[in-house]
Amino acid sequence: MTTLTLGIVIVFVLGYFCIAIESLTKINKAAIALLMFVFCWTLFMLDPGSYISGAVGDHAALAVSEVMEKHLGSTATTLFFLMGAMTIVEVVDQNGGFNFVRDLLKTQSKKALLWRIAVLTFILSAILDNLTTSIVMIMILRKLVADRTDRLIYASLVVIAANSGGAFSPIGDVTTIMLWNKGLITALGVITEITIPSVVSMVIPAYILSLSLKGSFVTADNAAVEEGGGESLTASQRKTVFILGVGGLIFVPIFKSITHLPPFVGILLVLGVLWTVTELFYRSQGEEDEDGTQKRITKMLTRIDMGTILFFLGILMAVACLETIGVLTMLGEGLNVAFDGNHYMVTGIIGVLSSIVDNVPLVAGCMGMYPVAPTGDMAVDGIFWQLLAYCAGVGGSMLIIGSAAGVVVMGLEKITFGWYMKRITWIAFVGYLAVLGVYWLARPFLF
């Protein structure tokens, strides 16, 4: 490792540490993430020729710009998907679309609500994706749980359940989508083999978290009414908004499979349709009052949490720099040598690392490092690829910034890195390790 490469890694580690102690420094994590991004790439420019072929002299700036624009394009697809999904869910919520879902989940028992939230999040994340599901569930939680202390526990479980549910579905997580599209796993194979481990990785943390919830809510209507309940629309219009919003989110992976366009295109299609329909609803009612204006998408777009968006931008672009200088690939090769090809150890460590850096480049690195074999553990649906799908998906639950679901929940509920690490990390880690142990013991008999 060269001095320059080491310097970039040190900048990333220091930035990550500052994000971890945000509650002490009181400096917003988005600011730190942006500084990480800029400083990493600034150091990269000191000698780009070491990392990019032909990036010397007058051609250096152009070559680096092309690499950065490639990474920025990939990052932008995630950001636009996030902004579109957040806006859609907010529209459905503000227009009363989630009211009947809230009524279905409503209970006076804190533990009963925890299990209902866990199961619903797990199922939805397999159908939609863990990012979108997290946004939907947090919006519902805000209507059900008024006490912030309790809500943080439920929100943390949403992160764990969403990542677990996404791991066994070929469309539930970006890493399983990558492995599926590359032909390393099949839809039937990953569902058959990873469903039970994913359930266990959700159930164990849910049980541990349930021990911290005691008693009942004061009434069934336990949460304060959030701003906007959909009173401006009729019951049928609210149901239409819900069907278009949530049904549209379910349609996004179908749209992708039909058109082969990136998922953010589908999410923008759904947003456009929902935007048009809600405008027609309000126009037909002659809705010009303040209440109706506040619920229109044009107003909601001004309330997007840009802090979360910029945090995402900074983190993903800083990780892209690490990917470009070859650190992640080097790390993967080192793991393989250190553990002598032990698939459980290699993928287990990759899962832990995915809670620190983005799991996408980690999985991409593994896909490039390890060739597909005609038979054995590295064959299609082999144990290595199945473990990679599970570990990279579920491992991100160990830190709040370890997954897209965690980042968006962190932004929506203002969960600090330190609080999550102190209260939740060990719980997610217990579930993660338990599944690896059970999987190792039981797999020879089950598959």
Buried (B, 14 or more C-beta within 10 A) or exposed (E): EEEBBEBBBEBBEBBBEBBBBBEEEEEBBBBBBBBBBBBBBEBBEEBBBBBBEEBEEEEBEEBBEEBBEEBBEBBBBBBBBBBBBBBBBBBBBBBBBBBEBBEEBBBBEBBBBBBBBBBBBBBBBBBBBBBBBBBBBBBBBBBBBBEEEBBBBBBBBBBBBBBBBBBBBBBBBBBBBBBBEBEBBBEEBBBBBBBBBBBBBBBBBBBBBBEBBEEBBEEEBBBEEBEBBBEBBEEEBBBBBBEBBBEBBBBBBEBBEEEEEBBBBBBBBBBEBBBEBBBEBBEEBEBEEEEBEBBBBEEBBEEBBEBBBBBBBBBBBBBBBBBBBBBBBBBBBEBBEEBEEEBBBBBBBBBBBBBBBBBBBBBBBBBEEBEBEEEEBBBBBBBBBBBBBBBBBBBBBBBBBBBBBBBBBBBBBEBBBBBBBEBBBEBBBBBBBBBBEEBBEEBEEEE
